[in-house]
């Protein structure tokens, strides 16, 4: 382990090949603070994660809801690229249904250069029919639009001049003077809580993260691995992950000196966050978004704990829970949601410090 960083977090060596990696996920949701303060807090937290040796920051894209106060993730990631040095940055996910593939390819190239090759491209179609409808995109055809856009974006990234003829997107002899720094292009990622998405991700050889209660995550990781094996492996292998492909599980993670201290921080923060998460769905008459998506276990703190989605406790408790889940669910990448809701920045930084110094190294060999 290296010495203390300027934020007081211990910098952790992360060169171990094929070991368990840890990254961060964030919606940058409403946090009951001024928006400029919310942004500043996130930049401070992500810089601390960079210095502590975490692998990547993955940002969501949502619209017209307090669950995402940075609905154009590329803008925030551009700032983050210049504030960090080693941590990868990316999306989970860009909504390819909402932007032209040409515009998307250009943004990917810019962020890859701004980050000096640390950019990771998470893509998806959007789970909210309301957000899609606000953008005049039909939820019924959104999957085929997404798949068409995905193939078009790759074609643009792979060629200095590209032509593409799909059902929804057509381009002819378009010049691409912007080229990626990472060749042939930054790695693609996909996040899913269903078998359709898990299969697609495996078939395309993407890196993958699963969300939801442990039984659902286990099933979707199994589906992904089966499709990936049939393909023959990752499109762009990452040797730092066991097997060459990142296979992640998304989990809320809060560490305190004791189990009680961790729950004191985690419970009100996640309940605040869940209100933002469900806000748009309830506005349209659903009890919660889990009701619409048939994803159980995302309604309250106890549900999250029971489903394995919330991992909160002392360092030893958190370590034991991660170890047990990694064996049962078969993932090699823990995607931690460590600052959420109205959690105070000092509490989040303290939790991250305990995690990086007392948990992360001990789970690295999983």
N, C-alpha and C positions, 0 to 999 in steps of 0.2 A: 504493500500500500504506500502511496506517495504521501507527501506532507500536506498540510492544510492549504486550501485555496484562499483567495482573498475574501470569499463570502463566509469562510469558517467551515465549509464542508470539506471532508476528506476527499481528495482526488483518488479515484480507484483505477488500478490498472485494468484494461479491458482487452488485452491482446489474446486472451485464451481462445484457441481455435475450437470451434465446435461446442462451445459452452452455452449455458442458458444466458440470454441477454435480457435486459430490462429497458423498456421504453416508456414514453408517456403519451397518453391520449388526452385531448381536451376539446370541449365545445367552445370554450371561452363564453360561458353562459353568464346571464345577469348575476351579479354578485352583491347587490344592495350597496353599491358604491359608485361614485362618478365614473363615467366610461373611460376617461383618460387615466384614472387611478386603476381601473380594472386592467387596462392594457399595460400600464407600468408594472403592476404586480406580476402579471404573467411574464413579462420580459425578465424581471428579477428572478422569478422562480425558474424559468427555463435556462437562464444563464447559470444558476446554481446547479441545475441538473447537468449541464454541459461540463462544468468543473468537477462534478462528482463522477463522471464517466458513464452516464446513461447513454443508451444507443441512439434513440431517435425521439423527436417530438412529432406526433401525428395530430393534425387539426381536422375537425369535422367541418362540413359545410351544411348549414341550414338557413332558412330564410323566413322572415315575417314572424319570428317567435323569439321570446327571451331566452330560449335555450342556446342561441348563438348570436352573440353581439359582435362577432367578426365574420359576417356572412360571405366575405370575399377573402378566403384564407390566404391567397397569394400575396395580398397586400401586407398582412401581418408577417407572413413567412419571409418576405423581402427584408423587413426590418430585423427579424430574428436572425437571418443569415449573416447580417453584419455585426450582430451583438454576440455571436457564438463562434467557437473555433473548431470543435471536433464533433459535436453531436449532429447526427443527421436530422434533417427536417423534412416534413412531408405532409400529405393529406390522407385522411381516412374519413371521407373521401371527397374528391372533386366530383360534382354532379355533372357528368358529361352530357346529360340531357338538356342542360340549361345554357350552354355556351357553344359557339361554333368550334368545330374541331381545329380549324386553322388558328383561331385566336388562342385555343388551349395549347396547341403545340408551341406557339411562340412564347407563351407564359412559362411553360415547362423549361424551355431553353434558357430564358432569362434567369429563373430561379436556380437552375443547375449551375450557372456561372456565378451568380451572386453568392452562392453557398460554397463555391470552389469544389463542386462535385459531390455535395452531401445531400442532394435532393432525392426524395423517394415519392413516387407518383401513385397515390391511392386513388382508385376510380370506382364509380358506382352510378346507379340510375336515380337514387332518391327514394326513400321509404315512405315519404309523406305525400299522399295524393293531393293534399291541400296546397303544399308548397309547389308541387308540379303544376297544379291548376292555376295558381296565381301567375305562373310564368307561361300560361297558355300551352302547356304540355299535357297531353292526355295520359293519365295513369295507365290506361289499358294498353297503350302502345309504347310506354316508356322503356320497357326492357329491349325491344327491338331497336328503338332509337339509340339507346345506350350502346348496344353491341355494335351498331353501325358506326357510331361516333368513336368508339374505342379503336376499331380497326383503322378508321380514317386518321386518327391522331398518330397511331404507330407508323402509318405510311408516310405522313408528313415528317415525322422525326427521323425516319430512315433514309430520306432522300433530299438531295439539294434542290431538286425540282420534282414535284409529285403530281400524279393524276389519280383520282379516285372516283369510282362510279358505284355508289351504293343506293339503297332504296331511299334513304333520307338525306344523304349528303353526296354532292357531286362537285369535283374540282378538276380543272383541266390545265395541265402545264403550269402549275403555280410555283414560283421560285421561293425557296426557303433559305435566304441568306443567314438567318439565325440557325445555328447548329448546336446540339447539346455538347457540353463539355465531357460528360460521361458517354462513352461509346459502347454499343450503338445508340443507347439512350438510357436515362435513369430507369431503375427497376420499377416495375408495376406491382401494385398491391391491391388486394380486394378484401373487404370486410363483409361478413355475412352471418345471418342467424337462421338460414334455411338451406335445404338440400340443393335447391336450384342454383343459388349463388355459389355454394361450396363446390359443386360440380364444375360450374363454369370456371371458377378460379383455378381449380386443379387442371382442367383441360387446357387452359391458356398458359400454365406454368408460372402463375403469379405467386408472389408471397402473400400470406393469408393470415387474417385474424378472425376469431369467432367471438360472438357476444351472447350473453344470456346465462341462465342457470347451467350448472355443471352437466346435467344429462343432455341438454341441448348442445352445448359446446362439444361434448364428447362425440355425439353423433355427427355433427358437422365437420369436425376435424377428421373423423374416420372417412366420411364421404370425400372430403378434399384429398386426403392422402391416397385413396383408391384411384381417383381421377388423375392425380399427379403421377402415380406409378404407371398407369396406362400410357401417359404421355411420354414418360421416360425421364422426368425430372424438371427442375425449374428452368424457365426461359433464360433467366440471368442468374445463375447460381451465386450464392453468398457463402463462401467457405467459413465465415465466422459463425454460421449457424450449423448445428448438427444436421447432417444430411444435405447441406447446401441450400436449404430452403427455410425461410422463417415461417413458423407455424405458431401463431400467437393466440393467447386468450386474454380478453379485456376484463380487467378487474379493478374495482375501487380498492385502493390500498392506503391505509392510514396506520402509522406506527406511533405509539406513545410509550412512555416509560413503563406503564402498566396497561393491562387490558381495559381497565375502567377509564384511564386517561384517554386512550385511543377512541373509545366509544363516545366520550364526552365531546370530542372534536368531530367525529364522523357522523353521529346521528343527526344533529340539527343541520349540518352542512348538506348531507345527502337528501334530507327531506326538503330543504330549500331547492336543491337542484332538481329533484323529481317534480316539484311543482312547475318549474320551467319546462322540463322535458314533456310533461303532459299538457301544457297550457293550450297549445294550438288544437290538440285532439279534443280536449274537453270543450273548447270554444265551438267545435263543430258537433258536439253531442255525444262523443265517446267518453266512457268512464275514464279511460287512459289509453295511451298508445299501445300498451301491451294487449289490451282487449282487441284492438284493430289488427295487430300483427300476430296474435296468438302466441305471444312470448310471455310466459308466466314469470313471476318472481321479480318484478320490477316496480312494485307498487309502494312499498315502505321499507324501512330499515330492516325489520325482522325478516321480510321476504328476501332481501338481498343477502343477508347473512345465511339464511337457510339454504338458499340456492347456490351458495359459494361465490356469489358475485361481489360481495363485500368481504374484504379481508382486513380486519382491524384488530389491533392488539399490541401487546409488547413485542419486542424484536423476536423473542423465541416463539411466541404464538404465531406471528406472521410467517416466520420462516417455516414452521411445521405445516401450516396450512398450504403454503405455496409448494412445499415438497410433496405433500400428499396429492394436491391437484395435478402437479406436473406428471406424476406417475400415472394417475387415473385417466387424465384427459389427453396425455401424450402431446404436450406442446413444448417448444424450445424457446419461446419468446413470451415473456410476461409484459403485457401492455398495461401499465398502471395508470389509473385515473387518480391522481394524488392531490389535486387542487380543484375543488368543485364547490358549487353552491356559494354560500356566503362565508366559507372558511376564511379565517384571518390569515394573512400572509405569514406572520411569525409562526403560527401553528403548522402551516404547510411546510415551511422551511425546516422546522424542528423535526417533523415527521420524515422529510426527505433525508435529513442528516442522519437520523437513527437508521433509516433503511439502508443508506449507502454505506454506512460504517459497520452495521451489525447484522445485516441481512444479505445484501447483494453478493458479497464475496462468498458467503457460505452456501448460496444456491447456485453459484456459477458452474459447478461441476455436474449439475443435474442433466 
